């Protein structure tokens, strides 16, 4: 099993910045992708950004150029730096670990990000 603990959500004004962090513990074995997803009220969960152990990244078009994902393989952590935040970024953000060999996804408990003036 893998446990994920997120931190860093909150309320921010449009144009502001937030940094989300996620620490993974437990059976961190094998090749896996770490990332962030979000779910706005009344909408489906969607990919925000993911990063491989080799540092390859993929971003949703809506966040390209504003968000940056990074990870520390030694510490099993993944972070999401969010700049130029917009009201439409408001959502619950979930940390995700995808163990490729078993195609297993692990999820954090979610952290609320609210962008409002």
N, C-alpha and C positions, 0 to 999 in steps of 0.2 A: 504493500500500500504506500501511497504518497500523500503527504499532508502539505497543504499550501496555506500560507498565512499572508494576507494582503494588508497593506497600509498605504495611507497617503491621500485618500479621497477627501472631499469637502466641498465647500461653497466658494466659488470664485466669480469675479465679474468677467464679462466678455472682454476678450483680449488678454486675459491673465494666463497664468501658468500653474500647473500642478505636476507633481511627480508621484507616480504610483510605484510601489515596490512589492515584490512577492518573494517569499522564502520557501523553498521546498525542502522537505525532510522525509525520511523514511527510506523506502526501497528505490533509491535513485541509481538504477543500474541500466546500462544499455544506452542506445542512441535515442534521444528524444528531442522534440521541438518544444520550446516554451513560448508562451504568447499571452495576449490579452484579447478578450472578447467583451462586448458590451450589449446590454439590453435596455432599450428605452421603454418607457411605459406603453403598453399596448402593441409593442413590436417584437419581432423575433430577435433572438440573440444573433449578433453578427461579429465577424472577425474584425479586429482593429489592427493588430500587428502580430507577427510571429517571427521567431529567430531560431535558427538551427545552432547546434553546438559549434559549428564552424563559422558562425557569424553571418550567414546568409539571412536576409530579411525579406519580408513581404508585408505590404501595408494596404489597407483599404484606400481606395482612391480619395475618399472624403477626408483623410487625415494626412495624406502625403505632403511633405514639406512643413508640417506643423508638429507632428509627433515623431519621437525617436525611441526605438526600443533597443535595449542593451541587456546583456547577461554576463554573469560571472560564473563560469563553469566550476571553479574551485569552491565557490560558496553556494552553488545551486540557487542563485537568485536571478530574477529578471525584473527589469525596471522599464517604466514607460514615462518619458518626459513629454508632457503635453504643453505646447505653447500656442499662443493665439487662439485660445479656446472660444468656442461659439456656443450659443444656447442649444444648438442641435447636437452638441456633444454630451448634453445631459443624459445620464444613464447610470445603471449599475455596471461597474466594470469587474470582470471576472478574470482571474489568473488561470491559465491552463497549461498543463503539461501533457504532451502527447507522446506516449511510448510507442515508437514505430514498430518494433518487432511484434508486439501483441495488438497493435492498433487500439490501445487503451487510452482514454482521456481521463484526466484528473482535474477537478475544479476547486477553486477557492470558494470562500463563502460570499464573495462579492463586496465591493466598496462603492458607495454612492458618490458620484461626481455631479454637481449641480452648477451650471453656468447661468448666472442671472444677475441683473443689476438691481 
